[in-house]
């Protein structure tokens, strides 16, 4: 897909922060064109373009598979990261200030990647996940090194008409008080 195969404007950091504070998640709206989504879905079966494939059942993560992209990332994935990182970094820094953590998230994605590489984290982390009938994902974290951005972005690549009963459930956990 082409780098320009995105829709809409980047989300407003103030709106993202307000949604996250109110409900624990934020909806960024439609981010990719139908063509970009279809190309990414079709690419799941490709032999190249991925650094690893994870069978969730083998690791006790659930049922289904996901594949980590390798460099170079598909242009639409790279463009989406570059476009959405700045508003998400602004939110991460706002939250760090509130929780008393250092506000150290760089303002642009290239600077964040440079910091990751300096920390020895040189493999890309975007992934493509495929579920079939009955598949699911147990709560788990795939952390790769000490530098872990505190927010995740989920982009549904299939149109709503493709879903016949599935749900996306987001769970927030709080330490015991």
NUBALO-558106 format. One record per residue (C-alpha): residue number from 1; chain; x, y, z; residue in one letter. Coordinates in pm, whole numbers, plus 50000, padded with zeros to 5 digits. Each point is the difference from the previous one (the first is absolute). Layout:
NUBALO-558106
<node><resi>NUM</resi><chain>A</chain><u>X</u><v>Y</v><w>Z</w><resn>A</resn></node>
...
***
This chain:
NUBALO-558106
<node><resi>1</resi><chain>A</chain><u>50000</u><v>50000</v><w>50000</w><resn>X</resn></node>
<node><resi>2</resi><chain>A</chain><u>50103</u><v>50361</v><w>49954</w><resn>X</resn></node>
<node><resi>3</resi><chain>A</chain><u>50100</u><v>50221</v><w>50289</w><resn>X</resn></node>
<node><resi>4</resi><chain>A</chain><u>49714</u><v>50235</v><w>49913</w><resn>X</resn></node>
<node><resi>5</resi><chain>A</chain><u>49736</u><v>49729</v><w>50040</w><resn>X</resn></node>
<node><resi>6</resi><chain>A</chain><u>49873</u><v>50137</v><w>50329</w><resn>X</resn></node>
<node><resi>7</resi><chain>A</chain><u>49683</u><v>50189</v><w>50078</w><resn>X</resn></node>
<node><resi>8</resi><chain>A</chain><u>49917</u><v>50294</v><w>50224</w><resn>X</resn></node>
<node><resi>9</resi><chain>A</chain><u>50222</u><v>50215</v><w>50216</w><resn>X</resn></node>
<node><resi>10</resi><chain>A</chain><u>50222</u><v>49889</v><w>50286</w><resn>X</resn></node>
<node><resi>11</resi><chain>A</chain><u>49805</u><v>49984</v><w>50327</w><resn>X</resn></node>
<node><resi>12</resi><chain>A</chain><u>50006</u><v>50302</v><w>50231</w><resn>X</resn></node>
<node><resi>13</resi><chain>A</chain><u>50215</u><v>49929</v><w>50310</w><resn>X</resn></node>
<node><resi>14</resi><chain>A</chain><u>49757</u><v>50181</v><w>50231</w><resn>X</resn></node>
<node><resi>15</resi><chain>A</chain><u>49708</u><v>49790</v><w>49870</w><resn>X</resn></node>
<node><resi>16</resi><chain>A</chain><u>50201</u><v>49677</v><w>50029</w><resn>X</resn></node>
<node><resi>17</resi><chain>A</chain><u>50101</u><v>50089</v><w>50355</w><resn>X</resn></node>
<node><resi>18</resi><chain>A</chain><u>49642</u><v>50083</v><w>50098</w><resn>X</resn></node>
<node><resi>19</resi><chain>A</chain><u>49867</u><v>49672</v><w>49855</w><resn>X</resn></node>
<node><resi>20</resi><chain>A</chain><u>50274</u><v>49796</v><w>50167</w><resn>X</resn></node>
<node><resi>21</resi><chain>A</chain><u>49934</u><v>50165</v><w>50337</w><resn>X</resn></node>
<node><resi>22</resi><chain>A</chain><u>49624</u><v>49952</v><w>49972</w><resn>X</resn></node>
<node><resi>23</resi><chain>A</chain><u>49984</u><v>49643</v><w>49873</w><resn>X</resn></node>
<node><resi>24</resi><chain>A</chain><u>50348</u><v>49846</v><w>49984</w><resn>X</resn></node>
<node><resi>25</resi><chain>A</chain><u>50014</u><v>49998</v><w>49620</w><resn>X</resn></node>
<node><resi>26</resi><chain>A</chain><u>49960</u><v>50247</v><w>49716</w><resn>X</resn></node>
<node><resi>27</resi><chain>A</chain><u>49851</u><v>49959</v><w>49653</w><resn>X</resn></node>
<node><resi>28</resi><chain>A</chain><u>50213</u><v>50165</v><w>49732</w><resn>X</resn></node>
<node><resi>29</resi><chain>A</chain><u>49744</u><v>49949</v><w>49722</w><resn>X</resn></node>
<node><resi>30</resi><chain>A</chain><u>50066</u><v>49860</v><w>49656</w><resn>X</resn></node>
<node><resi>31</resi><chain>A</chain><u>50374</u><v>50002</v><w>49931</w><resn>X</resn></node>
<node><resi>32</resi><chain>A</chain><u>50053</u><v>49798</v><w>49680</w><resn>X</resn></node>
<node><resi>33</resi><chain>A</chain><u>49827</u><v>49967</v><w>49666</w><resn>X</resn></node>
<node><resi>34</resi><chain>A</chain><u>49821</u><v>49678</v><w>49907</w><resn>X</resn></node>
<node><resi>35</resi><chain>A</chain><u>50275</u><v>49930</v><w>49746</w><resn>X</resn></node>
<node><resi>36</resi><chain>A</chain><u>50276</u><v>50034</v><w>50261</w><resn>X</resn></node>
<node><resi>37</resi><chain>A</chain><u>49815</u><v>49770</v><w>50239</w><resn>X</resn></node>
<node><resi>38</resi><chain>A</chain><u>49946</u><v>49739</v><w>49728</w><resn>X</resn></node>
<node><resi>39</resi><chain>A</chain><u>50368</u><v>50013</v><w>49897</w><resn>X</resn></node>
<node><resi>40</resi><chain>A</chain><u>50118</u><v>49950</v><w>50359</w><resn>X</resn></node>
<node><resi>41</resi><chain>A</chain><u>49755</u><v>49711</v><w>50052</w><resn>X</resn></node>
<node><resi>42</resi><chain>A</chain><u>50111</u><v>49833</v><w>49677</w><resn>X</resn></node>
<node><resi>43</resi><chain>A</chain><u>50365</u><v>50044</v><w>50097</w><resn>X</resn></node>
<node><resi>44</resi><chain>A</chain><u>49961</u><v>49780</v><w>50308</w><resn>X</resn></node>
<node><resi>45</resi><chain>A</chain><u>50063</u><v>49690</v><w>49787</w><resn>X</resn></node>
<node><resi>46</resi><chain>A</chain><u>50314</u><v>50140</v><w>49836</w><resn>X</resn></node>
<node><resi>47</resi><chain>A</chain><u>50325</u><v>49812</v><w>50053</w><resn>X</resn></node>
<node><resi>48</resi><chain>A</chain><u>50205</u><v>50315</v><w>50053</w><resn>X</resn></node>
<node><resi>49</resi><chain>A</chain><u>49950</u><v>50330</v><w>50180</w><resn>X</resn></node>
<node><resi>50</resi><chain>A</chain><u>49984</u><v>49849</v><w>50348</w><resn>X</resn></node>
<node><resi>51</resi><chain>A</chain><u>50269</u><v>49937</v><w>50260</w><resn>X</resn></node>
<node><resi>52</resi><chain>A</chain><u>49805</u><v>49737</v><w>50195</w><resn>X</resn></node>
<node><resi>53</resi><chain>A</chain><u>49666</u><v>49823</v><w>50029</w><resn>X</resn></node>
<node><resi>54</resi><chain>A</chain><u>49840</u><v>49918</v><w>50335</w><resn>X</resn></node>
<node><resi>55</resi><chain>A</chain><u>49754</u><v>49713</v><w>50042</w><resn>X</resn></node>
<node><resi>56</resi><chain>A</chain><u>49804</u><v>50121</v><w>50303</w><resn>X</resn></node>
<node><resi>57</resi><chain>A</chain><u>49891</u><v>49650</v><w>50112</w><resn>X</resn></node>
<node><resi>58</resi><chain>A</chain><u>50362</u><v>49881</v><w>50014</w><resn>X</resn></node>
<node><resi>59</resi><chain>A</chain><u>50084</u><v>50280</v><w>50245</w><resn>X</resn></node>
<node><resi>60</resi><chain>A</chain><u>49676</u><v>49983</v><w>50200</w><resn>X</resn></node>
<node><resi>61</resi><chain>A</chain><u>49888</u><v>50341</v><w>49868</w><resn>X</resn></node>
<node><resi>62</resi><chain>A</chain><u>49672</u><v>49875</v><w>49853</w><resn>X</resn></node>
<node><resi>63</resi><chain>A</chain><u>49917</u><v>49879</v><w>49651</w><resn>X</resn></node>
<node><resi>64</resi><chain>A</chain><u>50104</u><v>50167</v><w>49676</w><resn>X</resn></node>
<node><resi>65</resi><chain>A</chain><u>50322</u><v>50130</v><w>49848</w><resn>X</resn></node>
<node><resi>66</resi><chain>A</chain><u>50184</u><v>50325</v><w>49977</w><resn>X</resn></node>
<node><resi>67</resi><chain>A</chain><u>50297</u><v>50108</v><w>49796</w><resn>X</resn></node>
<node><resi>68</resi><chain>A</chain><u>50253</u><v>50270</v><w>50081</w><resn>X</resn></node>
<node><resi>69</resi><chain>A</chain><u>50091</u><v>50212</v><w>49700</w><resn>X</resn></node>
<node><resi>70</resi><chain>A</chain><u>50366</u><v>50027</v><w>49904</w><resn>X</resn></node>
<node><resi>71</resi><chain>A</chain><u>50176</u><v>50310</v><w>49872</w><resn>X</resn></node>
<node><resi>72</resi><chain>A</chain><u>49926</u><v>50161</v><w>49769</w><resn>X</resn></node>
<node><resi>73</resi><chain>A</chain><u>49644</u><v>50030</v><w>50129</w><resn>X</resn></node>
<node><resi>74</resi><chain>A</chain><u>49718</u><v>50019</v><w>49747</w><resn>X</resn></node>
<node><resi>75</resi><chain>A</chain><u>49980</u><v>50371</v><w>49907</w><resn>X</resn></node>
<node><resi>76</resi><chain>A</chain><u>49648</u><v>50040</v><w>50139</w><resn>X</resn></node>
<node><resi>77</resi><chain>A</chain><u>50107</u><v>49853</v><w>50337</w><resn>X</resn></node>
<node><resi>78</resi><chain>A</chain><u>50306</u><v>50226</v><w>50018</w><resn>X</resn></node>
<node><resi>79</resi><chain>A</chain><u>49792</u><v>50305</v><w>49905</w><resn>X</resn></node>
<node><resi>80</resi><chain>A</chain><u>49729</u><v>49915</v><w>50254</w><resn>X</resn></node>
<node><resi>81</resi><chain>A</chain><u>50258</u><v>49968</v><w>50279</w><resn>X</resn></node>
<node><resi>82</resi><chain>A</chain><u>50166</u><v>50330</v><w>49908</w><resn>X</resn></node>
<node><resi>83</resi><chain>A</chain><u>49664</u><v>50179</v><w>49984</w><resn>X</resn></node>
<node><resi>84</resi><chain>A</chain><u>49848</u><v>49861</v><w>50321</w><resn>X</resn></node>
<node><resi>85</resi><chain>A</chain><u>50305</u><v>49992</v><w>50225</w><resn>X</resn></node>
<node><resi>86</resi><chain>A</chain><u>50014</u><v>50379</v><w>50071</w><resn>X</resn></node>
<node><resi>87</resi><chain>A</chain><u>49646</u><v>50027</v><w>50143</w><resn>X</resn></node>
<node><resi>88</resi><chain>A</chain><u>50049</u><v>49676</v><w>50195</w><resn>X</resn></node>
<node><resi>89</resi><chain>A</chain><u>50337</u><v>50122</v><w>50135</w><resn>X</resn></node>
<node><resi>90</resi><chain>A</chain><u>49831</u><v>50321</v><w>50115</w><resn>X</resn></node>
<node><resi>91</resi><chain>A</chain><u>49745</u><v>49791</v><w>50193</w><resn>X</resn></node>
<node><resi>92</resi><chain>A</chain><u>50273</u><v>49773</v><w>50143</w><resn>X</resn></node>
<node><resi>93</resi><chain>A</chain><u>50194</u><v>50306</v><w>50121</w><resn>X</resn></node>
<node><resi>94</resi><chain>A</chain><u>49684</u><v>50155</v><w>50153</w><resn>X</resn></node>
<node><resi>95</resi><chain>A</chain><u>49931</u><v>49678</v><w>50187</w><resn>X</resn></node>
<node><resi>96</resi><chain>A</chain><u>50363</u><v>49973</v><w>50112</w><resn>X</resn></node>
<node><resi>97</resi><chain>A</chain><u>49972</u><v>50348</v><w>50152</w><resn>X</resn></node>
<node><resi>98</resi><chain>A</chain><u>49683</u><v>49900</v><w>50188</w><resn>X</resn></node>
<node><resi>99</resi><chain>A</chain><u>50150</u><v>49676</v><w>50132</w><resn>X</resn></node>
<node><resi>100</resi><chain>A</chain><u>50333</u><v>50158</v><w>50095</w><resn>X</resn></node>
<node><resi>101</resi><chain>A</chain><u>50201</u><v>49814</v><w>49737</w><resn>X</resn></node>
<node><resi>102</resi><chain>A</chain><u>50253</u><v>50180</v><w>49781</w><resn>X</resn></node>
<node><resi>103</resi><chain>A</chain><u>49854</u><v>50153</v><w>49683</w><resn>X</resn></node>
<node><resi>104</resi><chain>A</chain><u>50255</u><v>49839</v><w>49773</w><resn>X</resn></node>
<node><resi>105</resi><chain>A</chain><u>49808</u><v>49897</v><w>49691</w><resn>X</resn></node>
<node><resi>106</resi><chain>A</chain><u>50149</u><v>50171</v><w>49693</w><resn>X</resn></node>
<node><resi>107</resi><chain>A</chain><u>49761</u><v>50216</v><w>49801</w><resn>X</resn></node>
<node><resi>108</resi><chain>A</chain><u>50051</u><v>49823</v><w>49666</w><resn>X</resn></node>
<node><resi>109</resi><chain>A</chain><u>50012</u><v>49635</v><w>49903</w><resn>X</resn></node>
<node><resi>110</resi><chain>A</chain><u>50345</u><v>50009</v><w>49839</w><resn>X</resn></node>
<node><resi>111</resi><chain>A</chain><u>50150</u><v>50121</v><w>50329</w><resn>X</resn></node>
<node><resi>112</resi><chain>A</chain><u>49820</u><v>49720</v><w>50187</w><resn>X</resn></node>
<node><resi>113</resi><chain>A</chain><u>50136</u><v>49739</v><w>49758</w><resn>X</resn></node>
<node><resi>114</resi><chain>A</chain><u>50349</u><v>50148</v><w>50044</w><resn>X</resn></node>
<node><resi>115</resi><chain>A</chain><u>49962</u><v>49962</v><w>50379</w><resn>X</resn></node>
<node><resi>116</resi><chain>A</chain><u>49881</u><v>49640</v><w>49957</w><resn>X</resn></node>
<node><resi>117</resi><chain>A</chain><u>50297</u><v>49916</v><w>49778</w><resn>X</resn></node>
<node><resi>118</resi><chain>A</chain><u>50240</u><v>50164</v><w>50249</w><resn>X</resn></node>
<node><resi>119</resi><chain>A</chain><u>49851</u><v>49772</v><w>50269</w><resn>X</resn></node>
<node><resi>120</resi><chain>A</chain><u>50071</u><v>49694</v><w>49781</w><resn>X</resn></node>
<node><resi>121</resi><chain>A</chain><u>49640</u><v>49959</v><w>49890</w><resn>X</resn></node>
<node><resi>122</resi><chain>A</chain><u>50048</u><v>49987</v><w>49623</w><resn>X</resn></node>
<node><resi>123</resi><chain>A</chain><u>49716</u><v>49771</v><w>49889</w><resn>X</resn></node>
<node><resi>124</resi><chain>A</chain><u>49670</u><v>50155</v><w>49889</w><resn>X</resn></node>
<node><resi>125</resi><chain>A</chain><u>49697</u><v>49931</v><w>50222</w><resn>X</resn></node>
<node><resi>126</resi><chain>A</chain><u>49695</u><v>50060</v><w>49775</w><resn>X</resn></node>
<node><resi>127</resi><chain>A</chain><u>49815</u><v>49678</v><w>49941</w><resn>X</resn></node>
<node><resi>128</resi><chain>A</chain><u>49713</u><v>49859</v><w>49801</w><resn>X</resn></node>
<node><resi>129</resi><chain>A</chain><u>49763</u><v>49772</v><w>50191</w><resn>X</resn></node>
<node><resi>130</resi><chain>A</chain><u>49762</u><v>49756</v><w>49837</w><resn>X</resn></node>
<node><resi>131</resi><chain>A</chain><u>49707</u><v>49837</v><w>50175</w><resn>X</resn></node>
<node><resi>132</resi><chain>A</chain><u>49775</u><v>49728</v><w>49863</w><resn>X</resn></node>
<node><resi>133</resi><chain>A</chain><u>49675</u><v>49860</v><w>50136</w><resn>X</resn></node>
<node><resi>134</resi><chain>A</chain><u>50041</u><v>49926</v><w>50372</w><resn>X</resn></node>
<node><resi>135</resi><chain>A</chain><u>50338</u><v>50173</v><w>50031</w><resn>X</resn></node>
<node><resi>136</resi><chain>A</chain><u>50075</u><v>50229</v><w>50293</w><resn>X</resn></node>
<node><resi>137</resi><chain>A</chain><u>50286</u><v>50181</v><w>50170</w><resn>X</resn></node>
<node><resi>138</resi><chain>A</chain><u>50074</u><v>49960</v><w>50371</w><resn>X</resn></node>
<node><resi>139</resi><chain>A</chain><u>50132</u><v>50296</v><w>50194</w><resn>X</resn></node>
<node><resi>140</resi><chain>A</chain><u>50376</u><v>50015</v><w>49956</w><resn>X</resn></node>
<node><resi>141</resi><chain>A</chain><u>50275</u><v>50248</v><w>49925</w><resn>X</resn></node>
<node><resi>142</resi><chain>A</chain><u>50265</u><v>49958</v><w>49735</w><resn>X</resn></node>
<node><resi>143</resi><chain>A</chain><u>50260</u><v>50235</v><w>50141</w><resn>X</resn></node>
<node><resi>144</resi><chain>A</chain><u>50323</u><v>50030</v><w>49806</w><resn>X</resn></node>
<node><resi>145</resi><chain>A</chain><u>50265</u><v>50168</v><w>50212</w><resn>X</resn></node>
<node><resi>146</resi><chain>A</chain><u>49992</u><v>50263</v><w>50272</w><resn>X</resn></node>
<node><resi>147</resi><chain>A</chain><u>49861</u><v>50278</v><w>49780</w><resn>X</resn></node>
<node><resi>148</resi><chain>A</chain><u>49627</u><v>49933</v><w>49961</w><resn>X</resn></node>
<node><resi>149</resi><chain>A</chain><u>49760</u><v>50268</v><w>49879</w><resn>X</resn></node>
<node><resi>150</resi><chain>A</chain><u>49702</u><v>50010</v><w>50242</w><resn>X</resn></node>
<node><resi>151</resi><chain>A</chain><u>49720</u><v>50011</v><w>49739</w><resn>X</resn></node>
<node><resi>152</resi><chain>A</chain><u>49893</u><v>49754</v><w>49731</w><resn>X</resn></node>
<node><resi>153</resi><chain>A</chain><u>49816</u><v>50060</v><w>49676</w><resn>X</resn></node>
<node><resi>154</resi><chain>A</chain><u>49762</u><v>49741</v><w>49856</w><resn>X</resn></node>
<node><resi>155</resi><chain>A</chain><u>49884</u><v>50039</v><w>49640</w><resn>X</resn></node>
<node><resi>156</resi><chain>A</chain><u>49721</u><v>49769</v><w>49880</w><resn>X</resn></node>
<node><resi>157</resi><chain>A</chain><u>50078</u><v>49908</v><w>49640</w><resn>X</resn></node>
<node><resi>158</resi><chain>A</chain><u>49683</u><v>49805</v><w>49926</w><resn>X</resn></node>
<node><resi>159</resi><chain>A</chain><u>49672</u><v>50176</v><w>49925</w><resn>X</resn></node>
<node><resi>160</resi><chain>A</chain><u>49725</u><v>49961</v><w>50259</w><resn>X</resn></node>
<node><resi>161</resi><chain>A</chain><u>49807</u><v>49781</v><w>49753</w><resn>X</resn></node>
<node><resi>162</resi><chain>A</chain><u>50274</u><v>49734</v><w>50036</w><resn>X</resn></node>
<node><resi>163</resi><chain>A</chain><u>49930</u><v>49951</v><w>50369</w><resn>X</resn></node>
<node><resi>164</resi><chain>A</chain><u>49739</u><v>49743</v><w>50094</w><resn>X</resn></node>
<node><resi>165</resi><chain>A</chain><u>49988</u><v>50007</v><w>50378</w><resn>X</resn></node>
<node><resi>166</resi><chain>A</chain><u>50351</u><v>50101</v><w>50101</w><resn>X</resn></node>
<node><resi>167</resi><chain>A</chain><u>50078</u><v>50277</v><w>50246</w><resn>X</resn></node>
<node><resi>168</resi><chain>A</chain><u>50292</u><v>50216</v><w>50095</w><resn>X</resn></node>
<node><resi>169</resi><chain>A</chain><u>50013</u><v>50013</v><w>50377</w><resn>X</resn></node>
<node><resi>170</resi><chain>A</chain><u>50242</u><v>50236</v><w>50170</w><resn>X</resn></node>
<node><resi>171</resi><chain>A</chain><u>50079</u><v>49922</v><w>50363</w><resn>X</resn></node>
<node><resi>172</resi><chain>A</chain><u>50157</u><v>50240</v><w>50244</w><resn>X</resn></node>
<node><resi>173</resi><chain>A</chain><u>50164</u><v>49862</v><w>50312</w><resn>X</resn></node>
<node><resi>174</resi><chain>A</chain><u>50062</u><v>50195</v><w>50318</w><resn>X</resn></node>
<node><resi>175</resi><chain>A</chain><u>50230</u><v>49896</v><w>50282</w><resn>X</resn></node>
<node><resi>176</resi><chain>A</chain><u>49824</u><v>49899</v><w>50318</w><resn>X</resn></node>
<node><resi>177</resi><chain>A</chain><u>49932</u><v>50302</v><w>50219</w><resn>X</resn></node>
***
